[in-house]
Amino acid sequence: MVDIVDELLKRAVASGASDVHFEPTGSDLKVKYRLDGVLNPIESLPAAVADNVIARLKVLGGLLT
């Protein structure tokens, strides 16, 4: 999961995204980048990985102690 999240964030930086949105739905986890003020769908991950992706983002953000 670490590699997936890291790759998504690297691609966001490389594309010039101003922010990244992770939107959990019932069936998947949608990943969107904001480019030039427009939120663009980038990828859809299986819902089963949503908790792990969110946990990784919390670790990166220093939200887990």
C-alpha positions as CSV (number, residue, x, y, z in Angstrom):
1,M,0.0,0.0,0.0
2,V,2.9,2.3,0.7
3,D,4.1,2.1,-2.9
4,I,0.6,2.8,-4.3
5,V,0.0,5.9,-2.2
6,D,3.6,7.1,-2.8
7,E,3.1,6.7,-6.6
8,L,-0.2,8.5,-6.6
9,L,1.3,11.4,-4.7
10,K,4.4,11.5,-7.0
11,R,2.1,11.6,-10.0
12,A,0.1,14.4,-8.5
13,V,3.2,16.5,-8.0
14,A,4.5,15.7,-11.4
15,S,1.2,16.7,-13.0
16,G,1.1,20.0,-11.1
17,A,-2.0,19.1,-9.1
18,S,-2.8,21.7,-6.4
19,D,-4.5,19.0,-4.3
20,V,-5.5,15.4,-4.2
21,H,-8.9,14.0,-3.2
22,F,-9.5,10.4,-2.0
23,E,-13.2,9.7,-2.1
24,P,-14.4,6.5,-0.6
25,T,-17.7,5.2,-2.1
26,G,-19.5,1.9,-1.5
27,S,-17.7,0.1,-4.3
28,D,-14.3,1.8,-4.7
29,L,-11.9,4.6,-3.7
30,K,-11.9,7.3,-6.2
31,V,-8.7,9.4,-6.6
32,K,-9.0,12.9,-8.1
33,Y,-6.4,15.6,-8.8
34,R,-7.2,19.3,-9.0
35,L,-5.6,20.7,-12.1
36,D,-6.1,24.3,-13.1
37,G,-9.0,24.6,-10.7
38,V,-10.8,21.5,-12.0
39,L,-11.2,18.3,-10.1
40,N,-10.3,15.4,-12.4
41,P,-10.8,11.7,-11.8
42,I,-7.5,9.9,-12.0
43,E,-7.9,6.4,-10.7
44,S,-10.3,4.1,-9.0
45,L,-9.0,1.6,-6.4
46,P,-10.9,-1.3,-4.9
47,A,-12.9,-0.5,-1.8
48,A,-11.0,-3.1,0.1
49,V,-7.9,-1.0,0.2
50,A,-9.6,2.3,1.3
51,D,-8.8,1.8,5.0
52,N,-5.1,1.1,4.3
53,V,-4.8,4.1,1.9
54,I,-6.3,6.4,4.5
55,A,-4.1,5.0,7.3
56,R,-1.0,5.6,5.1
57,L,-2.1,9.2,4.4
58,K,-2.6,9.7,8.2
59,V,1.0,8.4,8.8
60,L,2.4,10.8,6.2
61,G,0.4,13.7,7.6
62,G,1.6,12.9,11.2
63,L,-1.9,12.2,12.4
64,L,-1.2,8.9,14.0
65,T,0.9,8.9,17.2
